[in-house]
Amino acid sequence: MRHNPTALENYIVKLQGVATTLTDKNRRLRKSHRALAEKVTALFAMDLAGGGFTTGTRPTLELLLLLLLHLLLLLLLLILLLFDISPQVK
């Protein structure tokens, strides 16, 4: 059986391209995951019952809704990255 060196080189180049793409997506996913983890950690640190806040630090409903919106957007980004659903720019 003879191997085609050109086909093998093309396969290696394609494989390297896929590896680079995967590495980039993994890096973006880890970055989004860290940001999401920080926001969730901040939510757990909040005393929503109101007992542990000093004057002027109690979160408002607006702040909590904004944080929830950010969490939802990050979750959407994670889903898009996981399923490789990206907008096609023409």
C-alpha positions in Angstrom: 0.0 0.0 0.0 1.4 3.4 -1.0 0.8 6.6 0.9 0.2 9.9 -0.9 2.6 12.5 0.8 0.5 15.4 -0.4 -2.7 14.0 1.0 -1.0 13.2 4.3 0.4 16.8 4.4 -3.1 18.2 3.7 -4.6 16.0 6.4 -2.0 17.2 8.9 -2.7 20.9 8.0 -6.4 20.3 8.4 -5.9 18.5 11.7 -3.8 21.4 13.0 -6.5 23.9 12.0 -9.1 22.0 13.8 -6.9 21.7 16.9 -6.3 25.5 16.9 -10.1 26.1 16.5 -10.9 23.7 19.4 -8.2 25.3 21.6 -9.6 28.8 20.9 -13.2 27.7 21.7 -12.1 26.0 24.8 -10.3 29.1 26.0 -13.4 31.2 25.4 -15.5 28.7 27.1 -13.2 28.7 30.2 -13.3 32.5 30.2 -17.1 32.5 30.1 -17.2 29.9 32.8 -15.0 31.9 35.1 -17.1 35.0 34.6 -20.3 33.0 35.3 -18.7 31.4 38.4 -17.7 34.8 39.8 -21.3 36.1 39.3 -22.8 33.0 40.9 -20.3 33.3 43.8 -21.4 36.9 44.3 -25.0 35.9 44.4 -24.3 33.3 47.1 -22.5 36.0 49.1 -25.6 38.1 49.1 -28.0 37.9 52.1 -31.3 38.2 50.3 -33.2 38.1 53.6 -31.6 41.5 54.4 -30.0 40.8 57.7 -26.4 41.2 56.8 -26.3 44.5 54.9 -24.9 47.7 56.1 -26.7 51.0 55.3 -26.6 51.6 51.5 -25.4 48.2 50.5 -28.6 46.3 50.3 -29.1 45.1 46.7 -32.0 46.6 44.9 -34.4 44.6 42.7 -32.9 46.4 39.7 -29.4 45.2 40.6 -30.6 41.6 41.1 -32.5 41.6 37.8 -29.4 43.0 36.0 -27.2 40.3 37.5 -29.8 37.7 36.5 -29.8 39.1 32.9 -26.0 38.8 32.8 -26.1 35.2 34.0 -28.7 34.3 31.4 -26.6 35.9 28.7 -23.5 34.1 29.8 -25.5 30.8 29.8 -26.6 31.5 26.3 -23.0 32.1 25.2 -21.9 28.8 26.8 -24.7 27.0 25.0 -23.7 28.6 21.7 -20.1 27.7 22.2 -20.9 24.1 23.3 -23.1 23.4 20.3 -20.9 25.4 17.9 -23.8 27.7 17.0 -22.3 30.9 15.8 -23.7 33.6 13.6 -22.4 33.3 10.1 -21.0 36.6 8.9 -21.1 37.0 5.1 
